[in-house]
């Protein structure tokens, strides 16, 4: 089961950390969302949000992730693990 979802039901990431905001609801495939798998996934930053969050294109849809640990801009390719960007691997901020 995806470690960031309650009872196996996909919940918007921001609902867990900022319930007063409305954002992108992640989708889980095979009980695991794309950015919560056991490996880092390269995704593209689509837009930056408040609170060190970003909407990213996973190739299978959009998800909201934290970019608190990296300096990323729209268009950057970032590595994401467990909904946390861990590296910028390509784009404008390199």
C-alpha positions in Angstrom: 0.0 0.0 0.0 1.2 3.5 -0.7 2.8 4.9 2.5 1.2 8.4 2.1 -2.4 7.3 1.6 -4.9 6.5 4.3 -6.7 3.2 4.1 -5.5 2.5 0.6 -7.5 5.5 -0.7 -5.6 8.2 -2.6 -5.7 11.5 -0.8 -4.4 14.8 -2.1 -1.0 15.4 -0.7 -1.8 18.9 0.5 -4.9 17.6 2.3 -2.5 15.9 4.8 -0.2 18.9 5.3 -2.5 21.9 4.5 -6.1 20.9 4.5 -7.4 24.4 4.0 -6.0 24.4 0.4 -7.3 22.6 -2.6 -4.8 21.0 -4.9 -4.0 18.2 -7.3 -5.2 14.8 -6.2 -2.6 12.1 -6.8 -3.5 8.8 -8.5 -2.3 5.5 -7.3 -1.7 2.6 -9.7 -1.4 -0.9 -8.4 -1.7 0.5 -4.8 1.3 2.7 -5.2 1.4 6.3 -6.5 4.1 7.0 -9.1 6.3 9.1 -6.8 6.0 6.8 -3.8 7.4 3.7 -5.3 10.6 2.1 -4.0 12.7 4.1 -6.4 13.3 7.7 -7.3 11.4 8.8 -10.4 12.3 11.6 -12.9 9.5 14.0 -13.3 9.1 17.5 -14.8 8.0 20.5 -12.7 4.8 22.0 -14.2 4.2 24.7 -11.7 5.4 25.9 -8.3 3.0 26.3 -5.4 3.2 27.9 -2.0 4.8 26.0 1.0 7.7 24.5 -1.0 5.3 22.3 -3.1 5.2 21.8 -6.9 2.9 20.1 -9.4 4.9 17.7 -11.5 4.2 15.7 -14.7 4.9 12.0 -14.1 4.2 10.9 -17.6 1.1 9.2 -16.2 -0.5 12.4 -14.9 0.2 15.2 -12.5 1.1 14.8 -8.8 1.9 17.3 -6.1 5.3 16.9 -4.4 7.5 18.7 -2.0 10.5 20.7 -3.4 11.7 21.9 0.0 15.1 20.1 -0.3 16.0 21.4 -3.8 16.0 24.6 -5.8 13.7 23.8 -8.8 12.0 26.0 -11.3 9.2 25.2 -13.9 10.6 23.0 -16.6 13.2 21.3 -14.4 13.5 17.6 -14.3 13.7 16.4 -10.7 14.1 13.1 -9.0 11.3 12.4 -6.6 11.1 9.7 -3.9 8.1 9.4 -1.5 6.8 12.7 -2.8 10.0 14.5 -1.9 12.2 16.0 -4.6 15.7 14.8 -3.8 17.7 16.2 -6.8 17.5 18.4 -9.8 18.8 16.5 -12.8 18.1 18.8 -15.7 16.5 22.1 -16.7 17.0 25.8 -16.0 18.2 25.7 -12.4 21.3 23.5 -13.0 
